[in-house]
Amino acid sequence: MEAGKGGQRGCDKRGRRRFGHRASLGRAYRCRKAKRPQTTPLRAIGWSVIVYGNSLANGRVMNPLIELIAPEPKHAKHWHVWRNQPLSKLYNPMLDQTPDQLSERLSRSQPDLSAGAQQEFRWIVHYSGEPIGTVSLNEVSYRQKHGAIGYHLDERFHQRGFGRIAVSMLIERIFAGTDLHRLIATISAPNIASIKLIEAVGFRREGLLREHFLIGGSYVDVFSYGLLRGEETTHQR
Ligand SMILES: CC(C)(COP(=O)(O)OP(=O)(O)OC[C@H]1O[C@@H](n2cnc3c(N)ncnc32)[C@H](O)[C@@H]1OP(=O)(O)O)[C@@H](O)C(=O)NCCC(=O)NCCS
């Protein structure tokens, strides 16, 4: 079995257990305590000065510079890579789309929330100026005042708290920029990371959609989550 960069099987270089690693499926084990990482200069969001933040021992970063920006055609190739990463394909009924098709989709889903009857709005998640994922508002019903959200990060940036920050920012932006009253999220029952994230930002589990997704030839149960305006949890960022 392959050892993590920290030298211990099933552990990453920061000393955290590697979820999904074969070692983490067996008996319980503890990773050696991680060394505190070096101090890293980071610009805090919304601050006009440069501040210095510490990476925390659990891999999270204080005041990471996460931004949601409008998609450009050049982001299509990144989106294509993220969609084809193992966890995305494992938990989501992903349509096979080429970078050209995704580029066309990006041009139709510009994040101008005041744009009339648009059904999909998409933002690229930037971390320190680098594209690391995407968040979206889809299936908007302007009459019923609800819509669905989606989110997706490059696997290299998982488990650092970035997903939660980006989704919090998405929710804040949707409620500030529209009169939508309710957001929904549908999540494969085994997708623990997504379930933890959505509950952390305030969504409540409202139901189980039995065998709702067809992924890789198998039917998968899906949890349905909902969030009403005013129920969102805000997070430090
Ligand atoms: C879902 C996703 C966006 C989470 O992003 P992330 O940046 O890793 O999430 P965060 O670091 O903010 O973590 C959120 C919570 O999930 C937990 N978590 C993250 N990855 C995990 C994993 N692989 N297994 C178990 N828990 C995990 C974190 O510990 C955290 O829980 P906590 O609040 O109790 O500490 C990311 O896993 C992803 O892009 N997955 C592939 C696409 C996908 O499935 N999107 C969801 C469609 S519904």
The ligand as an SDF file (V2000), in Angstrom:
LIG
                    3D

 48 50  0  0  0  0  0  0  0  0999 V2000
  -18.1970   18.5450   -2.3330 C   0  0  0  0  0  0  0  0  0  0  0  0
  -16.9150   19.3400   -2.4480 C   0  0  0  0  0  0  0  0  0  0  0  0
  -17.1790   20.6380   -3.2180 C   0  0  0  0  0  0  0  0  0  0  0  0
  -16.3980   19.6840   -1.0410 C   0  0  0  0  0  0  0  0  0  0  0  0
  -15.3430   20.6030   -1.1830 O   0  0  0  0  0  0  0  0  0  0  0  0
  -14.2110   20.7920   -0.0670 P   0  0  0  0  0  0  0  0  0  0  0  0
  -13.5210   22.0700   -0.3570 O   0  0  0  0  0  0  0  0  0  0  0  0
  -13.3970   19.5750    0.0430 O   0  0  0  0  0  0  0  0  0  0  0  0
  -15.1080   20.9510    1.2450 O   0  0  0  0  0  0  0  0  0  0  0  0
  -14.6400   21.5980    2.6030 P   0  0  0  0  0  0  0  0  0  0  0  0
  -13.1670   21.4790    2.7570 O   0  0  0  0  0  0  0  0  0  0  0  0
  -15.2500   22.9650    2.7130 O   0  0  0  0  0  0  0  0  0  0  0  0
  -15.3190   20.5980    3.6580 O   0  0  0  0  0  0  0  0  0  0  0  0
  -16.6900   20.6000    3.9540 C   0  0  0  0  0  0  0  0  0  0  0  0
  -16.9340   19.4570    4.9220 C   0  0  0  0  0  0  0  0  0  0  0  0
  -16.8040   18.1960    4.2460 O   0  0  0  0  0  0  0  0  0  0  0  0
  -15.8100   17.3860    4.8760 C   0  0  0  0  0  0  0  0  0  0  0  0
  -15.1430   16.6260    3.8250 N   0  0  0  0  0  0  0  0  0  0  0  0
  -14.4990   17.1320    2.7560 C   0  0  0  0  0  0  0  0  0  0  0  0
  -14.0660   16.1180    1.9870 N   0  0  0  0  0  0  0  0  0  0  0  0
  -14.4380   14.9730    2.6180 C   0  0  0  0  0  0  0  0  0  0  0  0
  -14.3200   13.6140    2.2940 C   0  0  0  0  0  0  0  0  0  0  0  0
  -13.6870   13.2150    1.1870 N   0  0  0  0  0  0  0  0  0  0  0  0
  -14.8550   12.6980    3.1350 N   0  0  0  0  0  0  0  0  0  0  0  0
  -15.5070   13.0920    4.2560 C   0  0  0  0  0  0  0  0  0  0  0  0
  -15.6760   14.3880    4.6050 N   0  0  0  0  0  0  0  0  0  0  0  0
  -15.1440   15.3050    3.7870 C   0  0  0  0  0  0  0  0  0  0  0  0
  -14.9070   18.3610    5.5730 C   0  0  0  0  0  0  0  0  0  0  0  0
  -14.2120   17.7460    6.6300 O   0  0  0  0  0  0  0  0  0  0  0  0
  -15.9020   19.3790    6.0720 C   0  0  0  0  0  0  0  0  0  0  0  0
  -16.5960   18.8730    7.1770 O   0  0  0  0  0  0  0  0  0  0  0  0
  -16.5420   19.6230    8.6000 P   0  0  0  0  0  0  0  0  0  0  0  0
  -17.2880   20.9090    8.3760 O   0  0  0  0  0  0  0  0  0  0  0  0
  -17.2540   18.6780    9.5010 O   0  0  0  0  0  0  0  0  0  0  0  0
  -15.1020   19.8370    8.8960 O   0  0  0  0  0  0  0  0  0  0  0  0
  -15.8050   18.5220   -3.1660 C   0  0  0  0  0  0  0  0  0  0  0  0
  -15.6700   17.3020   -2.4840 O   0  0  0  0  0  0  0  0  0  0  0  0
  -16.1000   18.2450   -4.6260 C   0  0  0  0  0  0  0  0  0  0  0  0
  -15.8710   19.1030   -5.4710 O   0  0  0  0  0  0  0  0  0  0  0  0
  -16.5520   17.0160   -4.9480 N   0  0  0  0  0  0  0  0  0  0  0  0
  -16.7560   16.5950   -6.3430 C   0  0  0  0  0  0  0  0  0  0  0  0
  -17.9470   17.2730   -6.9830 C   0  0  0  0  0  0  0  0  0  0  0  0
  -19.2010   17.0460   -6.1650 C   0  0  0  0  0  0  0  0  0  0  0  0
  -19.5100   15.9440   -5.7500 O   0  0  0  0  0  0  0  0  0  0  0  0
  -19.9360   18.1480   -5.9780 N   0  0  0  0  0  0  0  0  0  0  0  0
  -21.1840   18.1060   -5.2220 C   0  0  0  0  0  0  0  0  0  0  0  0
  -22.3290   17.8860   -6.1440 C   0  0  0  0  0  0  0  0  0  0  0  0
  -23.8230   17.7090   -5.1650 S   0  0  0  0  0  0  0  0  0  0  0  0
  1  2  1  0
  2  3  1  0
  2  4  1  0
  2 36  1  0
  4  5  1  0
  5  6  1  0
  6  7  2  0
  6  8  1  0
  6  9  1  0
  9 10  1  0
 10 11  2  0
 10 12  1  0
 10 13  1  0
 13 14  1  0
 14 15  1  0
 15 16  1  0
 15 30  1  0
 16 17  1  0
 17 18  1  0
 17 28  1  0
 18 19  1  0
 18 27  1  0
 19 20  2  0
 20 21  1  0
 21 22  1  0
 21 27  2  0
 22 23  1  0
 22 24  2  0
 24 25  1  0
 25 26  2  0
 26 27  1  0
 28 29  1  0
 28 30  1  0
 30 31  1  0
 31 32  1  0
 32 33  2  0
 32 34  1  0
 32 35  1  0
 36 37  1  0
 36 38  1  0
 38 39  2  0
 38 40  1  0
 40 41  1  0
 41 42  1  0
 42 43  1  0
 43 44  2  0
 43 45  1  0
 45 46  1  0
 46 47  1  0
 47 48  1  0
M  END
$$$$
